[in-house]
Amino acid sequence: MSNLFILLLVPVISAIVLCFVRDAVRAKWMALLAALLELGLSIPFLCGFIPDASIQFEQRWMWVESLGIQFHIGLDGISLPMLLLTNGLIPLIVLSSFRKAHKGNFFALISFMQAGLLLVFLALDAFTFYVGWEVALIPIYFICALWGDGDRIRINLKFFIYTFFGSLLMLVALIYLYNQSATPSFEWTSFVALDLSESTQRWIFWAFFLAFAIKIPIFPFHTWQPDTYTHAPAAGTMLLAGIMLKMGVYGLIRWLLPVAPLGALAYSQVVMVLCVIGIVYASIIAFKQQDAKRLIAYSSIAHVGLISAGVFSWNTEGLQGAIIQMVNHGLSVVGLFFIMDILQERTGTRTLAEWGGIASKAPRLATVFLIILMGAVGLPLTNGFIGEFLLLKGVFNYGVWYAVFGGLTLILGAVYMLRLYQKSMLGALPDRYTSVLDIKGYEVLVLVVIVFFTLFLGVWPKAILQLSEASVMNLLDQIKF
């Protein structure tokens, strides 16, 4: 049944039911079954999708008739990869939490967040998009605040203030655009069709850009991210890095570029400079980290800096690279954060100086870790290679020097990632780790699935690229200067 509304309804119903489940064993199995059902319901959309530029599987209802607000959702080649990423990663994130004794309320928050994320990626009405944007924020705040460690309340308050500030700026821009429509409307097509002056588009650009840049995050709006990622529970970090930051990149592609192209063109060089600074800065900081989880948090800033640069390169290669790399980054970062959580549970620490030689006791973990790590640094025939190649080609077409400095993410990324592997897996095994166990059961299943797609998308990137190509070409044709 090709009904997009069902995809939104299933996680909401799952969240409501899970709220009342107190038994940890029952809760985790119910959450997994709901996540797998949602993934199964996504398959007909992939199979029935026609890879052209049209909006498909559209559904709309009048929501607030007096204001012309509709509940309008649909899929195209830009949103479909995000839908697959979201519904593909949620079962893995739920399964990765099986080792913890979480009750139903924890999994309920994950399901509720899934509904918000999907609403963002499916919305074709700005009001609907904004509702999803805010809905996704609420559960991740509680996941991090209730199950995180360290000074989690202060850290998550900072995260909430950052993102809420950006959301308010975006809301102001959305209301302004609504009032400019011939017949007041929040429809995406109405916003794109508006004939706005360049000065208007300039401030609209900043209202949108700040909201999206904070969520991604792009330098210098990143300061909430390292602490939040480091002190969130494993599932929270995977949700934030694997899926939630993609909301910001998706917002740039879906809303900012077509609605305020003159503003984006005017400030594209500023954004490019910020992205390049973020790539170099975050990579250098990552190399200096002793906390493994914090190292991956900074590596994420560097990688999404290159993705964002690809978006503002204004060409097919850059946008195609951004879309496929969002999927690739989601897979890799979820795998890496899960491995860090496994190592922390086995050793009681995340400090690199206290690790070493674990491969001798956990060869299966060392093998999957190496494959996922190679995908993260863009080794040929792994998922990260084609995405980074397209991104660098797109940025090169925009400006050679941006590509030169942007390409440092590959070199520096290989340095700090290989250092992470060397410090944890190789060398002498400390005496206190002689009883460290290899991965087993659910851990193997989660990591093998990620390894499979790391290699599959490395060998056949067309699986994603053919979905988005026509929509990307249409988007570039639509942009009016």
Order of alpha helices (4+ residues) and beta strands (2+ residues): alpha-alpha-beta-beta-alpha-alpha-alpha-alpha-alpha-alpha-alpha-alpha-alpha-alpha-alpha-alpha-alpha-alpha-alpha-alpha-alpha-alpha
